[in-house]
């Protein structure tokens, strides 16, 4: 029997969707031998790698339900002003986000995780994908989630690293190259039914990134669907929550748990990827 990998994409507050998926997978006895994550998917991946199984997923859900926007994107006028004035390379101080990681990750270095974990970042000057499998866990996850212009780049090994979603938002390729034969893809989806445009420059940027990176996911699925057992978990659509809005995490977790549980109980979960699955419509209800 080959290795099973979980691949977790980026998507801001939509990372709560993955928590519901992980809960349902754990309840059905589906656990990964390898986890690969990008951006907020790297955050969830790093947690689950340290707390595998249902209890770990429940603890992750508890953490997500307490997170608010200020814990990730605090509004500090001086930092923002310096960024807009060209005297700083970022608009948001990453201190709160780093403290959150330090408080909740159960290991100091990626190679110490009970389940092997890899996070994907982007080398800012070249756009090259950088896969991090060892070293300081907080630094690695912070690099994978460093939205350019919003957070400062993270320097690791002399490379200036930013959000991995720019190069590869759903790194199926790295799970396949590591030898995984069954790959569960946990997409966050994207806000497809917003009643109005996202409010603020940051919210607009996150929504734009989520739309652009979705295209790479489709391309990778078509590339690998005939070489590995690829299982795409059902996303939530309509999804009318901005990736910057952290006030709906409990509802997102619940809906994703319900949708994934139904999918796992059906024949669809054994059938692999079917063209059209990424449309997402009709898999879950409204918020």
Steps between C-alpha positions, in 0.01 A plus 500: 500500500640837399526819699204726557559874482285799589550812287368823650459817298510865604203732541511725806207451736369229268760278667220423746343289225798264515448449872153358442640277227780372725249423777288291265800318355627416849161365604513266199847379598674680212833634623795628296851361472606837358352849510581780255360849549513850358420828675213444746515138389855495638363620835246218513751248366757589765240462776366164381854370452551557873153395619387218267161337528157611616613661825750714315235606250262591783768709669571676169129578464498651849793724409341613175178595676690746721703667224400848392625723222713703742688181593625473142457843340514762778433857392793719599491839327873568524598169341248551223609859440866402470407230252294733283772763521759258366700495822405142586444185294182399681172638628433264791718416799538119509565485877148387594501226238839373610391496865196295401727247329743486790216446745337212313763304309608199704854468362787739424629355172310356206707182499384431858131475406343158566368500141736622224396847389611727219402860444530692175625857470596719203844651448409863451768599248456202265146372564644153555319252726692419816402189692599510867519169687737587784605789718316740726129420475372852577735655245399249232126545550535880525688496169235288331229745614686828438266677257723739300454862597286401796758308705877542467695226320658237723868433443594130519831370370575837344177492294225759538183293519136602463160333473521157337161551338660724239706213357285201592188542710411129506830309484380166366826469309710485816285230658525295181877546471538388863348164407139543613268268310173623651463877530213673675476862386345735755414821313380809680299611199448866426233757577272443201175653621596824667204737516735795454866567431735426791558802720851642507816452297615196699170317457503576127857369469419174681192441284699566181775258606247229580341533155832493316650205686189288441603469136828328597303247705292406197813457286673279758195280544486427129876436502501246785158336493628209290824441697376498862175423680386862525204578726371856504291578805181698431536870563232740614308685234329738510765643731417860582768569760802715422839331567566788739185438708570283807154538654352192329760236585267283712243489221763423234638214711154355557397520134826349376474219757146420391579516128814286533323243719229462236760470226696235690184299554423506129659313211646828373788491751627173350461609140782751494480829315221559253516785249278777629552431871673834542183691425403429863139612455240312696735317739404703805254760617521871551647675801 
